[in-house]
Amino acid sequence: MTACVAWGLGRARPVARVQQAFQRPDMTVVVESGDVFDGPAHLVVGFSDTFDTASSGGAVINGDSVQAQLLARRYGGDVQRLDAELTAALAAVAPVAREDRDGKPLGKLDRYPLGTVAVLGARPQLVFAVAYSRIGNDCVAASSTEDLWSALNRLWDSMHRHAQLGRVAMPLVGSGLSRLDHLDQDSLLRLILMSFVARSREGAVCRELRVVLRPADLERINMREMAAFLSALASGLDDA
């Protein structure tokens, strides 16, 4: 009886972290609740196609977003330094369009291809700034499943080239204000994990990927089912 009660209590206890090891390639995937800025790791931050950084009053970039936290916590609020690094990182990328100031009164004007990745900072804490949404001239961002999948593929390629197999932390990109409303948090997380594992079949992207969930996201994800999903992905990859 005591054992049954203990088992039931264990099943009822919320799960805040799951971890899965893979053999081929040798890597680990962690999904956990926490602060994506904690710990030594490269960082993934989602951006719009204009790589806007202005967050004063949330007019262009929402003050609660990971982008705004990046500016505050990695750049000490120095938007000019962040913009300078973005400009340097994007120097070799040709914009696909340029808005005029009358049409887009706030923010930056050059638009880059979705999937563009600007690599900022220095090792061992690079920032992979990936454009996965298009921001309208009304400052409302929008994306789609296809846009996100394509952007993730280019993100993994960039990490493969620059991360030197180091640990990478990323938020649940697409769960904020990018209007991916047709995907719930659970489906979004599965899409990200499937994309990462599929790319890893071609060669290791990093030794550890941490997907860090906000408490609001964690409430909408069944972590026990996610652990089983990761285990199935690992079995399929290791048997391939």
Secondary structure, DSSP 8 states (H G I E B T S, - for coil): -HHHHHHHHHHHS---EEEEEETTTTEEEEEEES-TTSSS-EEEEEEETT-----GGGSSS-TTSHHHHHHHHHSTT-HHHHHHHHHHHTTTS--SEE--TTT--SS--EE--TT-EEEES-TTS-EEEEEEEEE-TTS-EE--HHHHHHHHHHHHHHHHHHSTB--EEEE-TTSSSS--TTS-HHHHHHHHHHHHHHHHTTS-SBSEEEEEE-HHHHTTS-HHHHHHHHHHHHHHHHH-
